[in-house]
């Protein structure tokens, strides 16, 4: 509204405050979640469920468990009755995470992260759930469940120290709920089979979760629980794991027989007195996949966790996970075969660490210690390390075994990104070289 006055024949408009426009009323919510046995016997105070109304952008609902009841509040702005008046089909998607997450909206999707990373542990969800709107009240009852083929492993008595451990199994892959779209579609982020799982604290243990690669099929399973100082191994032969189950494992203090086999991490490596970048670097005594210092062990394409022993038979360019240019130039833990096998501080060596190894006193040895194996022996700090000439895998063949050996680093040659750095050794030759990443080479882990 404006008032017009006359001044020297001209109208002067003096604005007055317009009456407030009606923008709608805040919504109230009668949205609850039924009790669940999906992960735990009951909801606990502090648990949160994020509720996204299909076709509604930016705004969402947060349910938080307090005093045995669900308390609701808006996220991304106050939810108003005008937000719901234009919506067609009344459906929602809800997700729950075992840790606190940040929610961000962009390009028609709500994304989730904890500490800047996806939550690679269990999540619960309900999708395309119908709700009703009566006046300014939304009503719905949620029945949260697990994603398909997801299994939880509960390791007893480590809930207070679960962050000190990782869990691994070649037949389980980490899965994260990465986003929920305004169309209700859930997008997952999935890592390689065998990538290590981080745990969250449960009521009576640490919970590790991932997707079974062969649910319901009998298989041999090797489970590893690892800290920086110890590696715990539990083997189950011809076992059948089913999804939608919680697998209860004994505490790592339970050893022997059907319980954990325990190794000190320090028993696996040798001190050659090598330091790189101010860190002491220890090389493991054996190739990955072998229990002897002369054994050839398994062969891996660079950046893959599946070895020839793990079922990969063809090491050609057409059968390689990272056949295009990868988005990384050095292996991350989720793509590092050494870390997948051992956890803790074990990983594949960098190019600089290979250069430091090759600078040690070394010699080509045939029939090492009467084993029949040929290779290079390194000496440092009064200790020795032997790398056998294990050959390499190309297509479906093992080539040059006993004559040459090749050991991957964690680093790409940034000048030729289809190549990665490796140790190239044989009679009369030992050097750091770069070769095609899809070839099947040995892995000799290091530990800091």
Helices and strands as residue ranges (DSSP letters): E 2-7, E 10-15, E 28-33, E 48-53, E 60-66, E 69-75, H 81-85, E 91-97, E 102-106, E 109-113, E 123-130, E 132-134, E 137-142, E 145-146, E 150-156, G 159-164, E 166-168, E 172-181, E 186-193, E 197-198, E 200-201, E 205-212, E 219-226, E 230-239, E 246-249, E 261-264, G 265-268, E 269-276, E 279-284, G 317-319, G 333-335, H 337-342, E 346-347, H 351-358, E 361-365, G 368-370, E 375-380, E 383-388, E 392-394, E 397-399, E 404-412, E 419-426, E 429-436, E 446-447
